[in-house]
């Protein structure tokens, strides 16, 4: 059983994926750039996805969806709009919103800027590089230390992106398997609780769920650095596919309020190792109200919790401390970490 569990949120990917307060503007800006771009070809094709679309038609559809999003969102968050659409049973609009969000998050993993570090200006948050080199070991492949487990609320592919630096010939599915990732991509395997575990509570951007085969499939193959036009095409491919999936497919990006199926339940996976957690490290996660029900279950599952490190702003630490005091009577030690340059690690992270 892993004794160290990391719980990570959007702040852990700050340099690659924008935080909620600027996410809307970032998405709108990208869409406007795509709409104004003159593509060299008229068609966008992908044999594996059976995709053969007219770029002009896609741009027209995207312009309509942009106008709708700007009007509906206002100053609200995408999560708020998604919850509203779900409650009103507006499935088609929710599908479109998820298609745009998924396509945008994947696009950021191909960002080739190299300016001074800022929010969402790198394809890979450099803190993942530092973290990975510290906690990985060379076995049959480079593997993350088995003493660690990570629960992520993020949809992004930062862990696959760092692994791609080590194994550039591997596709996204193979990288996912190295991570002992849940949900697994394109394959059926039982998660190995004796190894490092990465559990994604909200699924994965750039993926599709096939209910007939009961599997997640990635819509991208690799992370090869490409030019701007091709990165725009990746956005359009994912946006187009997830807007028009087959009747038995849907986006692999999941919001916290969406019900999981019997064969896909990330919390049941986490329940198998959380009771052994003695140290919880929270990075870039503020326990938002949308996720409170599941967060409560996660905390209460950690029946041996002795200490909690919170790597975030003091106001976030105070909020989390109040929530922890309410959720558990264990009274674990609470430690605030205000240095965000690297992800915090414990001595146990380095133990073989």
C-alpha angles and dihedrals in degrees: 000000000000113000095192119061125181119207109196135185140176094300090067090066096039096131093052109027119038122241120250094263092065101024095098094053092046092053093046091049093051093048091050090051091051092048092052094045119104107221121212092224134046096217135056113207140179120173094197091055094039086236123157109155136163109243094212091054091046090051091051091052091046091051090053091049091047091054090049093048094048091050096045099040102048104156093336126105128255089244090057093050091046091052090049092050091048093050091049090048092238093153098165093054091045089052090053093048091051092046091056094044093048093048092048095050091050091048091058089061088067095051108136099188117128102186125131111303113278139141114311099348101119132064087224127030102237091222088072089059092053092044094048095050090051098049102034128096132194111244123135082325131359103288134184115247112278091223089072133075126182127205112193131194089189126105094204132110100228094130092050088047093056092046088053088066088063099039110027091165092061121095122227092264092055091047089052091053091053087056092054082232128188120237092038119216123239094334140079116233137142111245111250108233092192090067136058111293131206113191117187110201094191101041122237137300115238093030136106130212115226107201093188093058094029092229143117116236127195117233092205129063106203145336100257109161107248139173125277096262093054091048087054088051091054088056091049093047094054093041092050096045096047091047091057110028123157116271091263097049135077139167116295089217107096132191120221092249094055115102117242122226126243092258095044115054116139093182092060088054092050091048089066095066107019094083088066094053113119098164124042119191115195116197124183095341125120103183096247118207092249091066100037098108094055094037088056091054091048094052094045090051090062095083094165098046111148105164140015127201117199115197102193143080119316092248090055091047091053091050092049092047090054091049093047091049088054097044102047139029092207092095096210119195109267118212124186119214117193100176108099099176093098136011113264117251131189129217089255089062088070097045113108 
